[in-house]
Amino acid sequence: MAHKCLNCGATSDERVLFACVYQDEQLHVCVKCLPVLIHGAH
């Protein structure tokens, strides 16, 4: 099973992904989208 960024859909073959758990579901976010999720889109 390929992991994908929950925001942009990038795979672990394309970018580094960070894993997180929300409501007992494992999710992944890539290094490009992480700042957007933390700080919001400008």
A tleap script that builds the chain and sets N, CA, C and O, in Angstrom:
source leaprc.protein.ff14SB
mol = sequence {
  NMET ALA HIE LYS CYS LEU ASN CYS GLY ALA
  THR SER ASP GLU ARG VAL LEU PHE ALA CYS
  VAL TYR GLN ASP GLU GLN LEU HIE VAL CYS
  VAL LYS CYS LEU PRO VAL LEU ILE HIE GLY
  ALA CHIE
}
set mol.1.N position { 0.846 -1.186 0.000 }
set mol.1.CA position { 0.000 0.000 0.000 }
set mol.1.C position { 0.886 1.243 0.000 }
set mol.1.O position { 1.714 1.414 0.895 }
set mol.2.N position { 0.722 2.089 -0.975 }
set mol.2.CA position { 1.501 3.324 -1.058 }
set mol.2.C position { 0.841 4.397 -0.196 }
set mol.2.O position { -0.368 4.618 -0.268 }
set mol.3.N position { 1.654 5.050 0.611 }
set mol.3.CA position { 1.140 6.140 1.431 }
set mol.3.C position { 1.104 7.406 0.591 }
set mol.3.O position { 1.978 7.635 -0.246 }
set mol.4.N position { 0.074 8.236 0.823 }
set mol.4.CA position { -0.083 9.485 0.082 }
set mol.4.C position { -0.350 10.630 1.046 }
set mol.4.O position { -0.948 10.441 2.105 }
set mol.5.N position { 0.100 11.817 0.665 }
set mol.5.CA position { -0.161 13.029 1.437 }
set mol.5.C position { -1.665 13.296 1.457 }
set mol.5.O position { -2.318 13.251 0.414 }
set mol.6.N position { -2.209 13.571 2.632 }
set mol.6.CA position { -3.643 13.823 2.741 }
set mol.6.C position { -4.051 15.131 2.077 }
set mol.6.O position { -5.229 15.326 1.779 }
set mol.7.N position { -3.103 16.029 1.840 }
set mol.7.CA position { -3.423 17.329 1.250 }
set mol.7.C position { -3.256 17.341 -0.272 }
set mol.7.O position { -4.171 17.749 -0.987 }
set mol.8.N position { -2.100 16.899 -0.773 }
set mol.8.CA position { -1.815 17.022 -2.210 }
set mol.8.C position { -1.769 15.687 -2.944 }
set mol.8.O position { -1.790 15.661 -4.174 }
set mol.9.N position { -1.707 14.581 -2.213 }
set mol.9.CA position { -1.686 13.272 -2.851 }
set mol.9.C position { -0.310 12.766 -3.252 }
set mol.9.O position { -0.203 11.704 -3.864 }
set mol.10.N position { 0.758 13.511 -2.918 }
set mol.10.CA position { 2.117 13.062 -3.239 }
set mol.10.C position { 2.413 11.757 -2.503 }
set mol.10.O position { 1.976 11.559 -1.370 }
set mol.11.N position { 3.156 10.877 -3.158 }
set mol.11.CA position { 3.509 9.592 -2.550 }
set mol.11.C position { 4.878 9.672 -1.886 }
set mol.11.O position { 5.606 10.654 -2.039 }
set mol.12.N position { 5.209 8.628 -1.153 }
set mol.12.CA position { 6.515 8.572 -0.491 }
set mol.12.C position { 7.648 8.397 -1.496 }
set mol.12.O position { 8.814 8.570 -1.140 }
set mol.13.N position { 7.332 8.061 -2.734 }
set mol.13.CA position { 8.347 8.014 -3.790 }
set mol.13.C position { 8.697 9.418 -4.276 }
set mol.13.O position { 9.779 9.636 -4.820 }
set mol.14.N position { 7.780 10.371 -4.080 }
set mol.14.CA position { 7.974 11.740 -4.557 }
set mol.14.C position { 8.534 12.679 -3.493 }
set mol.14.O position { 9.369 13.534 -3.788 }
set mol.15.N position { 8.071 12.515 -2.252 }
set mol.15.CA position { 8.460 13.411 -1.161 }
set mol.15.C position { 8.531 12.638 0.153 }
set mol.15.O position { 7.995 11.536 0.275 }
set mol.16.N position { 9.198 13.234 1.121 }
set mol.16.CA position { 9.207 12.684 2.478 }
set mol.16.C position { 7.819 12.901 3.072 }
set mol.16.O position { 7.261 13.994 2.977 }
set mol.17.N position { 7.266 11.856 3.686 }
set mol.17.CA position { 5.960 11.941 4.328 }
set mol.17.C position { 6.100 11.755 5.830 }
set mol.17.O position { 6.884 10.929 6.296 }
set mol.18.N position { 5.330 12.533 6.581 }
set mol.18.CA position { 5.249 12.373 8.027 }
set mol.18.C position { 3.931 11.686 8.351 }
set mol.18.O position { 2.893 12.019 7.780 }
set mol.19.N position { 3.978 10.724 9.269 }
set mol.19.CA position { 2.777 10.000 9.676 }
set mol.19.C position { 2.175 10.665 10.908 }
set mol.19.O position { 2.893 11.163 11.775 }
set mol.20.N position { 0.847 10.664 10.971 }
set mol.20.CA position { 0.138 11.152 12.149 }
set mol.20.C position { -1.120 10.304 12.316 }
set mol.20.O position { -1.552 9.619 11.389 }
set mol.21.N position { -1.689 10.361 13.495 }
set mol.21.CA position { -2.906 9.606 13.778 }
set mol.21.C position { -3.976 10.587 14.230 }
set mol.21.O position { -3.745 11.407 15.118 }
set mol.22.N position { -5.149 10.497 13.613 }
set mol.22.CA position { -6.289 11.332 13.977 }
set mol.22.C position { -7.516 10.443 14.027 }
set mol.22.O position { -7.854 9.786 13.042 }
set mol.23.N position { -8.180 10.421 15.162 }
set mol.23.CA position { -9.359 9.587 15.379 }
set mol.23.C position { -9.091 8.136 14.988 }
set mol.23.O position { -9.884 7.510 14.285 }
set mol.24.N position { -7.954 7.614 15.460 }
set mol.24.CA position { -7.525 6.232 15.227 }
set mol.24.C position { -7.271 5.903 13.758 }
set mol.24.O position { -7.208 4.727 13.401 }
set mol.25.N position { -7.124 6.906 12.905 }
set mol.25.CA position { -6.800 6.692 11.495 }
set mol.25.C position { -5.406 7.239 11.227 }
set mol.25.O position { -5.112 8.387 11.560 }
set mol.26.N position { -4.543 6.418 10.625 }
set mol.26.CA position { -3.194 6.869 10.294 }
set mol.26.C position { -3.230 7.667 9.001 }
set mol.26.O position { -3.703 7.183 7.972 }
set mol.27.N position { -2.726 8.890 9.063 }
set mol.27.CA position { -2.689 9.797 7.923 }
set mol.27.C position { -1.253 10.192 7.654 }
set mol.27.O position { -0.385 10.010 8.508 }
set mol.28.N position { -0.994 10.738 6.463 }
set mol.28.CA position { 0.352 11.169 6.096 }
set mol.28.C position { 0.287 12.554 5.483 }
set mol.28.O position { -0.667 12.892 4.782 }
set mol.29.N position { 1.311 13.351 5.754 }
set mol.29.CA position { 1.417 14.684 5.168 }
set mol.29.C position { 2.850 14.866 4.686 }
set mol.29.O position { 3.792 14.463 5.368 }
set mol.30.N position { 3.019 15.477 3.503 }
set mol.30.CA position { 4.359 15.639 2.937 }
set mol.30.C position { 5.016 16.915 3.462 }
set mol.30.O position { 4.358 17.779 4.042 }
set mol.31.N position { 6.322 17.011 3.246 }
set mol.31.CA position { 7.091 18.152 3.745 }
set mol.31.C position { 6.657 19.464 3.091 }
set mol.31.O position { 6.829 20.526 3.689 }
set mol.32.N position { 6.111 19.417 1.905 }
set mol.32.CA position { 5.656 20.640 1.229 }
set mol.32.C position { 4.346 21.150 1.830 }
set mol.32.O position { 4.149 22.361 1.942 }
set mol.33.N position { 3.465 20.256 2.210 }
set mol.33.CA position { 2.152 20.643 2.732 }
set mol.33.C position { 2.142 20.891 4.236 }
set mol.33.O position { 1.241 21.568 4.731 }
set mol.34.N position { 3.097 20.375 4.966 }
set mol.34.CA position { 3.103 20.523 6.421 }
set mol.34.C position { 3.040 21.985 6.860 }
set mol.34.O position { 2.217 22.307 7.717 }
set mol.35.N position { 3.874 22.899 6.314 }
set mol.35.CA position { 3.780 24.304 6.738 }
set mol.35.C position { 2.411 24.927 6.445 }
set mol.35.O position { 1.926 25.748 7.224 }
set mol.36.N position { 1.793 24.543 5.336 }
set mol.36.CA position { 0.471 25.068 4.992 }
set mol.36.C position { -0.554 24.614 6.022 }
set mol.36.O position { -1.414 25.397 6.425 }
set mol.37.N position { -0.471 23.363 6.451 }
set mol.37.CA position { -1.413 22.851 7.442 }
set mol.37.C position { -1.188 23.484 8.810 }
set mol.37.O position { -2.141 23.676 9.565 }
set mol.38.N position { 0.057 23.809 9.138 }
set mol.38.CA position { 0.362 24.428 10.427 }
set mol.38.C position { -0.021 25.907 10.437 }
set mol.38.O position { -0.685 26.375 11.361 }
set mol.39.N position { 0.399 26.637 9.410 }
set mol.39.CA position { 0.260 28.094 9.396 }
set mol.39.C position { -0.918 28.593 8.574 }
set mol.39.O position { -1.289 29.761 8.687 }
set mol.40.N position { -1.508 27.749 7.759 }
set mol.40.CA position { -2.606 28.157 6.887 }
set mol.40.C position { -2.089 28.724 5.579 }
set mol.40.O position { -0.950 29.182 5.493 }
set mol.41.N position { -2.930 28.688 4.573 }
set mol.41.CA position { -2.559 29.233 3.259 }
set mol.41.C position { -2.655 30.752 3.304 }
set mol.41.O position { -3.558 31.311 3.926 }
set mol.42.N position { -1.727 31.400 2.647 }
set mol.42.CA position { -1.722 32.872 2.627 }
set mol.42.C position { -2.183 33.374 1.296 }
set mol.42.O position { -2.248 34.584 1.081 }
savepdb mol mol.pdb
quit
